[in-house]
Amino acid sequence: MKQILVFILFASLFCWLLFSPIYKYVVLTRQAVIQQEVDFLLEVGASGRYGYIDNELIGESKKRLTSLGFNTDKLQYTITSSLNYTPTLQQRLPRGEVFIVEISYPYEKMFLIDLLVGIEPFGEHERMRSYGVKMSEYVDQNE
């Protein structure tokens, strides 16, 4: 009986040691890709040409992330500004005001293997988040 118990404990520890680096690499890669997308949206949206982030830019962002394996339905975008409104094509953010962009995505069940060694995984509703802040460079040519 002791041998069976030792075998089960050794097998679970071996599986965890074998697969632990793989899913942690996936988490780090997803986090980096989401942060890169936030930085890109900020760079384009806060530029002097745009001054906004509209649904078309978000749609293109979702297409890029989908091509990298993300599920579009689970991505959440939050775009706010220091003026407490969402900068869109109708409401461009003037120069000096702040863009705040956040993208989140669920961890899903990637940490479930941690239960083999007694580590509590993230909850079902926990999400990885990336955010960025940048000042707008848009100047209205009509003023």
Secondary structure, 3 states (H helix, E strand, C coil): CHHHHHHHHHHHHHHHHHHHHHHHHHHHHHHHHHHHHHHHHHHHHCCCCCCCCCHHHHHHHHHHHHHCCCCHHHCEEEEEECCCCCCCCCCCCCCCCEEEEEEEEECCCCCHHHHHHCCCCCCCCCEEEEEEEEECCCCCCCC
